[in-house]
Amino acid sequence: MAITNKQSETNIQEVADEIYRINTPVIFEGMSGGFSFNQYLMSLLPGSQCGQCGFPGCRPAAEALAEGNAPATICPPGGSALAEQIAALLGLDLDLSDVKEPELLVARVSEATCTGCTRCFKVCPTDAIVGAPKQIHALVADACIGCKKCVDVCPTECLQMHPIEVTLRNWRWTKPTLPETSNAVC
């Protein structure tokens, strides 16, 4: 989705700057050094540097969004809610009908097989796993983004991914579709 026309690139940046100026809270105006549009986009992203988007972190992903080189649906952990925010901010039309909402998963530690090797919490981008060497580890479910990095490095397979329990905090209503009607007149 790279923009090849220099004029279009300039117009997108002008529109984005204007949207940013209108939507940015007054608190950002008083910050020393200003608050760039890229920083504002980055503040919307989870900040976990998980790499699920294909970029090495949230900052490069935000820069690609600002330059028009990435779609609004770039962040899998953010889901459709984040994609809608990004599309609104950038003034993009967003069609989520083809976007499959990923199953929300969270890692769980099996205390029976955890040896305390510390490999899992060294790779966790959000520090969701806590513990000490040669001690059983625990997981802070609210901090887990489901990137599965811990599962990949666990030598004892004591970490498994489980669906997140649906609560009012993470529930999302799927818009129902109307059945197709025939054009026949009764």
C-alpha positions in Angstrom: 0.0 0.0 0.0 2.9 2.3 -0.6 2.1 5.8 -1.9 4.0 6.5 -5.1 2.6 10.0 -5.9 4.5 12.7 -4.0 1.5 15.0 -4.1 -0.8 12.3 -2.5 1.9 11.8 0.1 1.9 15.5 0.9 -1.9 15.6 1.0 -2.1 12.6 3.4 0.4 14.2 5.7 -1.5 17.5 5.7 -4.8 15.8 6.4 -3.2 13.7 9.2 -1.6 16.8 10.7 -4.9 18.7 10.7 -6.8 15.7 12.2 -4.0 15.5 14.8 -4.3 19.2 15.6 -8.0 19.0 16.0 -8.1 15.7 18.0 -5.0 16.1 20.2 -5.8 17.0 23.8 -4.6 20.3 25.1 -2.2 18.5 27.5 0.1 17.6 24.6 0.5 21.2 23.5 2.4 22.1 26.7 5.0 19.4 26.4 8.5 20.5 25.7 9.7 19.7 22.2 6.2 19.2 21.0 4.4 15.9 20.4 4.7 14.7 16.8 2.1 12.9 14.8 4.2 9.7 14.8 4.4 9.9 18.6 0.6 10.2 18.8 0.2 7.2 16.5 2.7 5.3 18.6 0.7 6.1 21.7 -2.3 4.4 20.3 -0.4 1.2 19.6 0.1 -1.3 22.6 3.8 -0.5 22.9 4.7 -4.1 23.6 7.2 -4.4 20.6 5.9 -7.9 19.9 6.6 -7.8 16.2 3.3 -9.5 15.2 2.8 -6.7 12.6 6.0 -7.5 10.8 7.9 -4.5 12.1 10.6 -4.7 14.8 8.5 -2.6 17.2 5.7 -0.1 17.6 7.7 2.9 16.6 8.6 1.6 13.1 4.9 0.5 12.7 3.7 4.0 13.7 6.1 5.6 11.2 4.9 3.3 8.4 1.3 4.2 9.2 2.1 7.9 9.1 3.9 7.5 5.8 1.0 5.6 4.3 3.1 2.4 4.0 1.0 0.2 6.3 -2.7 -0.6 6.5 -4.8 0.6 9.5 -5.2 -3.1 10.4 -1.5 -3.5 11.1 -1.6 -4.4 14.8 -3.0 -7.9 15.6 -3.1 -7.4 19.4 -5.0 -4.1 18.9 -7.7 -5.8 16.9 -10.5 -4.1 15.1 -11.0 -1.5 17.8 -7.4 -0.1 17.3 -7.8 -0.4 13.5 -11.0 1.8 13.7 -9.1 4.4 15.8 -6.2 4.5 13.3 -8.5 4.7 10.3 -10.5 7.6 11.9 -7.3 9.4 12.7 -5.8 9.0 9.3 -9.1 9.6 7.5 -9.1 6.2 5.8 -12.1 4.1 4.8 -11.9 0.9 6.7 -13.6 -2.3 5.7 -13.4 -4.9 8.5 -15.7 -7.4 6.7 -12.7 -9.4 5.5 -10.7 -9.0 8.7 -11.0 -12.1 10.8 -10.9 -11.2 14.5 -8.1 -13.2 16.0 -9.0 -15.5 18.9 -7.9 -13.8 22.1 -5.5 -16.0 23.9 -3.5 -15.7 27.1 -0.6 -17.9 28.3 -0.9 -20.0 31.4 1.9 -21.7 33.4 1.5 -25.3 34.4 3.0 -25.4 37.9 3.6 -29.1 37.7 6.1 -28.9 34.9 7.7 -25.4 35.3 11.4 -25.7 36.2 12.0 -22.0 36.6 14.5 -21.8 33.7 13.6 -18.0 33.1 13.6 -18.3 29.3 10.0 -17.3 29.1 10.1 -14.0 31.0 13.3 -13.0 29.2 11.4 -13.0 25.8 8.1 -11.6 27.1 7.7 -8.1 25.6 5.2 -7.0 28.2 6.8 -8.5 31.4 3.6 -10.5 31.9 5.6 -13.4 33.4 7.1 -13.0 36.8 9.3 -15.4 38.8 12.8 -16.0 39.8 15.4 -18.6 38.6 14.6 -22.1 39.7 11.2 -21.0 41.0 7.8 -21.6 39.6 6.7 -18.7 37.4 3.4 -17.0 37.3 1.6 -15.0 34.6 -0.2 -11.7 34.9 -3.1 -12.3 32.5 -4.0 -8.6 32.0 -0.5 -7.9 30.7 -0.3 -10.9 28.3 -0.9 -9.9 24.7 -0.9 -13.5 23.3 2.2 -13.2 21.2 3.2 -16.8 22.0 6.9 -16.0 22.3 7.0 -17.6 25.7 5.5 -20.8 24.4 8.1 -21.1 21.7 11.1 -20.9 24.1 9.8 -23.1 26.9 11.8 -26.3 27.1 9.3 -28.1 29.3 6.1 -27.0 27.4 4.7 -25.8 30.7 3.2 -22.7 29.0 0.0 -23.1 26.9 -2.2 -20.6 25.2 -5.8 -20.6 26.4 -8.8 -18.5 25.3 -9.5 -15.3 27.3 -12.6 -15.4 29.4 -15.1 -13.0 27.8 -16.0 -10.1 30.1 -17.6 -6.7 29.6 -14.1 -5.2 29.3 -13.1 -7.3 26.2 -16.4 -8.2 24.7 -17.1 -7.0 21.2 -20.5 -7.1 19.5 -20.5 -8.5 16.0 -22.9 -6.7 13.8 -25.6 -9.1 12.6 -26.3 -9.5 8.9 -29.7 -9.3 7.5 -30.9 -12.3 5.5 -31.1 -11.6 1.8 -34.7 -11.1 0.6 -36.0 -11.8 -2.8 -37.2 -9.0 -5.1 -40.5 -10.8 -5.7 -43.6 -8.8 -4.9 -46.3 -10.7 -2.9 
